[in-house]
Amino acid sequence: MERDLDFSQAAALAQPAQKPVLKAPWHLFLIGAAAVLWNALGVFGFLATLTQFPPYMAQFPEESRIYWANVPLWTFSIWGVAVLSALVGSILLLRRQGHAVKMLAVSVTATIFSMAATYSQPAAEADQNRVVAVCVIVVALLLLNYAFHMAKRGILR
């Protein structure tokens, strides 16, 4: 004789529901790898400028080297947060981690503050290349937008 199951018994017999694992699109790895390389160069530029690495600093005119030797530490600190959080966010993006969005958001915020701090101070004429600054901010925003949409689609965990 068959008997009806109550809800708790039926639920115990049912297979557990799992989220489907979404396959990462091919462009995630392309954009993620490009972002890691781009941000690794940013970290190198930051560390080389902070430590006044002679082979790196030799490419700049004398007035630029004097300027960067006298930049306040708080300006370097914001720049450091910007480039390091961007590198970590890019690595997390490659690893498909949802925290990539948060790290890249920190990076965008710090990048904007860093550029504002740098360009609000008197600088050598050679260092007033605002086109590069705008490009850096645009790339950071595009990368954040990409990570946000990958997270929204469930690609990032």
Secondary structure, 3 states (H helix, E strand, C coil): CCCCCCHHHHHHHCCCCCCCCCCCCHHHHHHHHHHHHHHHHHHHHHHHHHCCCHHHHCCCCHHHHHHHHCCCHHHHHHHHHHHHHHHHHHHHHHCCCCHHHHHHHHHHHHHHHHHHHHHHCCCCHHHCCHHHHHHHHHHHHHHHHHHHHHHHCCCCC
